[in-house]
């Protein structure tokens, strides 16, 4: 078993943090996406969409998409429960994970794709896409701040994959495309500091 990884991307980091929270160690093999190694035939045989990360099992089965990989390990190692425990908590984790992915993470990806000089060589950039997505990202962080005003973590009392997804996307936005959360969002700042202080954040 091993995971094909790229340390600078947010989705592989989600898996690394998830595994760190579970106390699991899996070998990693780095795939340089800037050198387009993920678009070469050997890698495309493992994942025809060319995305990172990919989990390759001992029998040769390859699982891509970070959440699918995390679900695999959740089934194998259910404690601590990072997808929630019980119907209500699982539903809230899923609800917030979907919101983060479809609204905030998507906005970050659009800003990265259409506004970063690093992507200009591989994407037909539409600069007009950048500002609307910056506004969308900012509005989402305001809503997340309100949600965090009465709970320690995004989906409630327990740290979950929803926190991992939001944390990785916020960090990627801060470090790559200058999306800095408004300091006035006090609940968001408190949550971010708590998640950043967890040992898994350095994974």
VMD Tcl script that draws the C-alpha trace (Angstrom):
set ca {
  {0.00 0.00 0.00}
  {1.16 3.53 -0.78}
  {-0.18 6.98 -1.52}
  {0.84 9.07 -4.51}
  {1.25 12.54 -3.08}
  {2.27 16.11 -3.89}
  {3.17 18.13 -0.81}
  {2.19 21.58 -2.11}
  {-1.41 20.72 -3.02}
  {-4.35 20.98 -0.58}
  {-6.13 17.69 -1.38}
  {-3.16 15.42 -0.63}
  {-2.67 17.38 2.58}
  {-6.22 16.50 3.61}
  {-5.29 12.82 3.49}
  {-2.03 13.38 5.38}
  {-3.82 15.24 8.18}
  {-6.58 12.62 8.29}
  {-4.05 9.81 8.65}
  {-2.14 11.74 11.30}
  {-5.36 12.14 13.31}
  {-5.89 8.38 13.01}
  {-2.31 7.66 14.03}
  {-1.68 5.77 10.78}
  {1.51 5.67 8.73}
  {1.39 4.94 5.01}
  {4.33 5.22 2.57}
  {4.15 8.18 0.18}
  {5.52 8.54 -3.33}
  {5.83 12.10 -4.60}
  {4.44 12.95 -8.04}
  {5.61 16.29 -9.43}
  {2.50 17.84 -10.94}
  {4.44 20.95 -12.02}
  {6.54 18.66 -14.20}
  {3.27 17.09 -15.44}
  {4.26 13.64 -14.17}
  {0.60 13.09 -13.28}
  {-0.26 13.42 -16.99}
  {2.11 10.69 -18.15}
  {0.91 7.22 -19.10}
  {2.17 5.31 -16.01}
  {0.26 7.58 -13.65}
  {-2.83 7.83 -15.88}
  {-3.05 4.05 -15.72}
  {-3.65 4.46 -11.99}
  {-5.97 7.46 -12.27}
  {-7.22 8.41 -15.75}
  {-8.13 11.90 -14.52}
  {-4.54 12.58 -13.47}
  {-5.41 14.03 -10.06}
  {-3.52 13.65 -6.79}
  {-3.74 11.92 -4.31}
  {-4.13 8.27 -5.25}
  {-4.13 5.35 -2.81}
  {-2.74 2.15 -4.31}
  {-3.68 -0.96 -2.36}
  {-1.59 -4.11 -2.12}
  {-3.78 -5.86 -4.69}
  {-3.20 -3.06 -7.21}
  {-6.56 -1.34 -6.70}
  {-6.21 2.44 -7.02}
  {-8.53 4.83 -5.21}
  {-8.43 8.51 -6.06}
  {-10.22 11.57 -4.60}
  {-9.10 12.61 -1.13}
  {-12.44 12.06 0.63}
  {-12.83 8.59 -0.89}
  {-9.35 7.71 0.39}
  {-10.23 9.03 3.82}
  {-13.48 7.02 3.84}
  {-11.48 3.88 3.09}
  {-9.32 4.44 6.14}
  {-12.35 5.42 8.26}
  {-13.89 2.02 7.52}
  {-10.67 0.23 8.33}
  {-9.93 2.31 11.45}
  {-13.18 3.83 12.80}
  {-11.63 5.49 15.86}
  {-11.53 8.40 16.26}
  {-14.62 8.94 14.08}
  {-13.67 11.72 11.67}
  {-16.83 11.36 9.57}
  {-19.06 11.66 12.63}
  {-20.79 9.30 15.02}
  {-24.54 8.68 14.80}
  {-26.99 9.82 12.15}
  {-27.19 13.50 13.11}
  {-23.47 14.08 13.51}
  {-22.63 12.21 10.30}
  {-25.18 14.29 8.42}
  {-23.77 17.55 9.78}
  {-20.22 16.55 8.89}
  {-21.37 15.67 5.37}
  {-23.39 18.89 5.05}
  {-20.46 21.10 6.00}
  {-17.97 19.09 3.96}
  {-20.15 19.58 0.88}
  {-20.54 23.29 1.55}
  {-16.80 23.72 1.98}
  {-16.01 21.76 -1.17}
  {-18.70 23.20 -3.45}
  {-18.51 26.84 -2.34}
  {-15.24 27.76 -0.69}
  {-12.77 25.23 -2.10}
  {-14.23 25.66 -5.57}
  {-13.80 29.44 -5.34}
  {-10.18 28.98 -4.24}
  {-9.55 26.62 -7.16}
  {-11.04 29.12 -9.63}
  {-8.89 31.97 -8.28}
  {-5.82 29.74 -8.46}
  {-6.59 28.55 -11.99}
  {-7.42 31.96 -13.43}
  {-5.22 34.25 -11.35}
  {-1.95 32.50 -10.60}
  {1.08 32.84 -12.89}
  {1.90 29.20 -12.07}
  {-1.24 27.96 -13.83}
  {-1.01 30.29 -16.84}
  {1.05 27.74 -18.78}
  {-1.52 24.96 -18.47}
  {-4.90 26.74 -18.22}
  {-6.60 29.15 -20.58}
  {-7.07 31.83 -17.95}
  {-10.11 34.07 -17.76}
  {-9.04 36.89 -15.40}
  {-12.65 38.07 -15.00}
  {-13.34 34.91 -13.00}
  {-11.03 35.96 -10.19}
  {-12.87 38.79 -8.44}
  {-16.33 37.13 -8.27}
  {-14.72 34.09 -6.71}
  {-12.82 36.23 -4.20}
  {-16.16 37.70 -3.13}
  {-17.70 34.23 -2.92}
  {-14.82 32.98 -0.76}
  {-15.08 35.99 1.55}
  {-18.86 35.54 1.98}
  {-18.39 31.88 2.79}
  {-15.82 32.65 5.48}
  {-18.26 35.14 7.02}
  {-20.93 32.43 7.14}
  {-18.45 29.96 8.61}
  {-17.51 32.49 11.29}
  {-21.17 32.78 12.29}
  {-21.52 28.99 12.46}
  {-18.43 28.72 14.67}
  {-19.75 31.26 17.17}
  {-21.46 28.55 19.24}
  {-19.33 25.45 18.64}
  {-15.66 24.50 18.82}
  {-15.54 22.78 15.44}
  {-17.33 23.20 12.14}
  {-19.78 20.29 12.52}
  {-20.19 20.54 16.30}
  {-18.27 19.37 19.33}
  {-15.94 16.96 17.55}
  {-13.06 17.57 15.13}
  {-13.92 16.07 11.74}
  {-13.02 15.87 8.09}
  {-15.02 19.08 7.61}
  {-12.41 20.91 9.70}
  {-9.61 19.26 7.74}
  {-11.09 20.34 4.40}
  {-11.69 23.93 5.46}
  {-8.27 24.25 7.09}
  {-6.42 22.94 4.01}
  {-8.33 25.21 1.63}
  {-7.83 28.27 3.83}
  {-4.11 27.57 4.12}
  {-3.77 27.02 0.39}
  {-5.64 30.27 -0.29}
  {-3.48 32.21 2.15}
  {-0.20 30.84 0.88}
  {-0.88 30.72 -2.85}
  {-3.40 33.37 -3.87}
  {-3.49 35.85 -0.99}
  {-6.94 34.96 0.37}
  {-6.57 36.12 3.95}
  {-9.58 35.78 6.26}
  {-10.79 39.08 7.72}
  {-9.23 39.43 11.22}
  {-12.61 40.67 12.45}
  {-13.97 37.12 12.06}
  {-13.12 36.25 15.65}
  {-14.76 32.82 15.82}
  {-13.05 31.75 12.60}
  {-9.71 32.99 13.95}
  {-10.20 31.07 17.20}
  {-11.06 27.88 15.28}
  {-8.14 28.29 12.87}
  {-5.65 28.74 15.72}
  {-6.98 25.63 17.46}
  {-6.74 23.48 14.33}
  {-3.30 24.84 13.43}
  {-2.09 23.89 16.92}
  {-3.05 20.24 16.48}
  {-0.02 18.00 15.80}
  {-1.71 16.72 12.63}
  {-1.58 20.18 11.04}
  {2.10 19.72 10.28}
  {1.48 16.50 8.34}
}
mol new
graphics top color blue
foreach p $ca { graphics top sphere $p radius 0.5 }
foreach p [lrange $ca 0 end-1] q [lrange $ca 1 end] { graphics top cylinder $p $q radius 0.2 }
display resetview
